[in-house]
Amino acid sequence: MIADNLKYVTQRVAMCCEKTGRRPEDVRLVCVTKTASVEQIREAVAAGARIIGENRVQDALAKHRLIGDAVVWHLIGHLQTNKARDAVRIFSLIHTVDSIRLARAIDREAAALGKIQDVLVQVNISGEDTKFGIAPECLDGLLGEMGELSHIRVGGLMTIAPLVDDPEKVRLVFRALRKLLDASNGPRSAAFAMRELSMGMTDDFEVAVEEGSTLVRAGRAIFGGAQEAKA
Ligand SMILES: *Cc1c(COP(=O)(O)O)cnc(C)c1O
C-alpha cells in the first residue's frame, strides 16, 4: 500500500509537471515520516523513497540510528537553537531557518563539524500568527545577514500554506513564495542563486507543483490518512 501511494503521488506530480511544462526530475518528493514507524519507513525506502522528512530532531535521531544514511534526511519542522548540533549532524537540508539567531547557531555547529549546511528560509506568506517563518518583508534583511555566514548555504525558500478546504485557495500563497524567490535572486550575484521552493503537502501538492514547487512534502498521501479524506 505504501508502494502504491508513492507511485500515485509520483504520477500526480509528473502530471502536474506535464500540464505546466516542467520537468518531473526538477521536483523531489520528501516523504514526511512524523507519524510513520521505522517499519513503514523501510517499506517506503524499499519502494523508492529517497528523502525522509522529519519534524522533530529527537524523533529523527532515533529513526536515523536504525535506518542510517541510505536515505537523505530533511528537517521540515521548527528547530530550536539548542538542537542545532544534532540537526547539523544528521540532516542534509534544514527547511525551517527563520531567524539570524538560528542561522548563526547552525553555522557555528556546521563549522565545528567541517560541514557546509544546506538550508532553506521558512517564510510565513499567509501571515497566520500560529506559524513559524519570517515575514516576507524581512526576508531580504535576513538573507543579507546569512550571506556573511561561511558554513551555511541558502538554497531557497519554504512555506506552509494555510489549511483550507479547496487547494485552489492557496495557489496565491505558493505563487507569492515563488515571486519572493525570483525577487531575492534578482539583486544578488549568480553565486547566490536560490533554486528550491519547498511547498505543497498532501492536500495541496498538485497546486504547489503547478506553481513551481521543487520539494513536495507529503506525509498522509504516502503513509495513510489521506485516502479517507479524499473519499
Ligand atoms: C506534517 C507536515 C507535512 C506533511 O503533511 P501531510 O498533510 O501529511 O502531507 C509537510 N510539511 C510539514 C512542515 C509538516 O509538518
Ligand as a Chemical Component Dictionary entry (heavy atoms), coordinates in Angstrom:
data_LIG
# 
_chem_comp.id                   LIG 
_chem_comp.type                 NON-POLYMER 
_chem_comp.pdbx_formal_charge   0 
_chem_comp.three_letter_code    LIG 
# 
loop_
_chem_comp_atom.comp_id 
_chem_comp_atom.atom_id 
_chem_comp_atom.alt_atom_id 
_chem_comp_atom.type_symbol 
_chem_comp_atom.charge 
_chem_comp_atom.model_Cartn_x 
_chem_comp_atom.model_Cartn_y 
_chem_comp_atom.model_Cartn_z 
_chem_comp_atom.pdbx_ordinal 
LIG C1 C1 C 0 3.343  17.050 8.625 1  
LIG C2 C2 C 0 3.974  18.000 7.683 2  
LIG C3 C3 C 0 3.928  17.779 6.308 3  
LIG C4 C4 C 0 3.161  16.630 5.674 4  
LIG O1 O1 O 0 1.791  16.842 5.847 5  
LIG P1 P1 P 0 0.716  15.883 5.123 6  
LIG O2 O2 O 0 -0.506 16.691 5.123 7  
LIG O3 O3 O 0 0.650  14.652 5.954 8  
LIG O4 O4 O 0 1.230  15.607 3.766 9  
LIG C5 C5 C 0 4.599  18.668 5.477 10 
LIG N1 N1 N 0 5.268  19.723 5.963 11 
LIG C6 C6 C 0 5.335  19.976 7.286 12 
LIG C7 C7 C 0 6.102  21.155 7.765 13 
LIG C8 C8 C 0 4.681  19.131 8.186 14 
LIG O5 O5 O 0 4.736  19.394 9.490 15 
# 
loop_
_chem_comp_bond.comp_id 
_chem_comp_bond.atom_id_1 
_chem_comp_bond.atom_id_2 
_chem_comp_bond.value_order 
_chem_comp_bond.pdbx_ordinal 
LIG C1 C2 SING 1  
LIG C2 C3 SING 2  
LIG C2 C8 DOUB 3  
LIG C3 C4 SING 4  
LIG C3 C5 DOUB 5  
LIG C4 O1 SING 6  
LIG O1 P1 SING 7  
LIG P1 O2 DOUB 8  
LIG P1 O3 SING 9  
LIG P1 O4 SING 10 
LIG C5 N1 SING 11 
LIG N1 C6 DOUB 12 
LIG C6 C7 SING 13 
LIG C6 C8 SING 14 
LIG C8 O5 SING 15 
# 
